[in-house]
């Protein structure tokens, strides 16, 4: 346990984990104690019972964080920083023996030879059945049946120790002996001086789990790991050798060639299509028997024993490692590849909180950002630039007169028209002001711009539709036809027409907000009490005054609720739209991260989106409580 | 002359099914300036239709109303209206509600503020100017509605069951208030009510209407409103004459109701 809290990060994460555990237990104990001391009524379903209870908030938050630290293996990394490297070495051994073990009934039910024998016999029997069903001449049957008999006999011969070549038997015994040798080496736990030196070097090159860009250092950094690594490489060689052994004696090969020739002769001699098909099927069976990977069970026994022995040693030598693997690394395992060991399962897709925070600090740094764009920062922009952006150029065209032409000296004079053009295009000296920028700002501005146009155009139309039979009838089909379409279904079309930059996305969001605003304003206008309209008529209000002073404020609760819903829906749509196309925005960040399997960034964007969505909603709730306190009390 | 004259007014509604409903038939009367009229009748006799016609929300299918020698043609400020539920604008404060009519006329702000204070005092709501209306009780809301109507200085005040939704105590206080306002301002007031007692108390003249088609059935000239100005309303109600008239009208309306039920049954 000396390795515990080896790094400052380990100290922080481990300490936090312990604090959270204590908080969780305390909150539960406190909550139970409180429940005992409080007067409890016997009413089921009393909403009063749900009031208060901040200690349950603590327990809930702690539980989530503990869950995150635990399943992302961040806690495991803090408490056992070397364990991943050791498990990596163990995984190397495991993956080395997999090709051998899969031939024996360790993880499967049958010996591989047994299942091959039964399958091929079944196929031979099937072909035999087909012959009797086909209406064949006796002569043809007479030429096929012997072939089937010979194929069966050939296959069965593989299972007999007598027909096995002595070299093959020797090779199998050799494999068993080498496996036993390596098992003894693993068991003895001896390391050469070279291997011990290599551990120190590996520690220097890659000090541990998650400390460098590589997920898990592949070279062993502990003695236990080194012992596994030492047998992993030779075992891989043995595995390769084993899989290349074939049970093909000269007699077997001769018979294979003879049967092959006879099948070919059969196919050549016949016009019948069904006989030719049977010939092809016979060839397929022969090709499989030709692999010659069926051995007599007695010949395989030494290898099976050796593998079982190795497995036992392999387990014993892991010691506490197996327990740690089972308890501290839940929801997945460490897998060895050719060039690297990787975390699989929840350790992979659930990023560690400490890594996530480190990544976020990097993203939040405006000089780094993500893909050349800060997350949220500011930049200096001149007023002229903004004027050029907002004032349309054609305003200058409306000014009477002509734009100046150059004179013979090549000079260009100025007149009123050209001066206005300069202002409209932002071509003048002006002070600069800081303007927010960044992925977050871009996303927010798109939503707010789309929403702005949705409100400005949707609310008047909605009120109009609520008050006029013509408007309701005329515009209703239009809106009801496009509204139920999921916004993203429009996206390909809209992005093609308006471009993948802001215009397309803003228009898409406008469409979303517009339909919602029309419907809510319409509901608001329809819900105005007739007596209020009558009263304002009697008080001398004109139509416009009634609209402005009675119908609009009366619709305000529905309109504000509509805005609140719109923001939520727009936010969801925007991110999906940004994933489709574009070069900035939170959705863009997530899309790039997805392509690079950067799970930390993916989670950062998810959390950011959640927090910003919550922020929007809180602002709207505040606005609603401030502007329409009369809601539901009229 | 600012008299309200109803001249053979006829009102027929055509339902979407094509069915014709004769809501009012041949209604004629003259309401002189400063008179207090209450209208009573069983449900469905066209009381509210009559009021909506005078207010100008509906146009009669026959005959006409004239006020100040002008034919009534659409809603107007000279005919103020008080509704059953107050119909206040809940997004405005008490003062803003009362001020509504003046604001629509774009009247002088300081002048309006003074008038609002004055009217709030008359209806007994001084100090409530900045209160949101949804925080007021039903009786107080009706006081605001009264003030909001009266500040426009209408020639004729139409009240559509203004006290119907109030509890008995508040109702009696409000009845006194209506009488007080009638006396002090000398306005012509027309009240529609369900309550026979209220109709007797608040009717210098009283129309009892009959249904199918809606028409004026009987007219009374009553002294109780005058009495109510000087006496406690409960004393007025105890008077024998009051009891006699009440019984007479109740029997009349009861018979009408029975006739309707018999018809439909």
Interface residues (C-beta under 8 A of the other chain):
Chain A: X529 X531 X532 X534 X535 X536 X537 X538 X539 X540 X541 X542 X545 X549 X550 X553 X554 X556 X628 X629 X630 X633 X634
Chain B: X55 X56 X57 X75 X76 X77 X79 X80 X81 X83 X84 X85 X87 X89 X90 X91 X100 X101 X103 X104 X105 X132 X133 X134 X145 X148 X149 X152
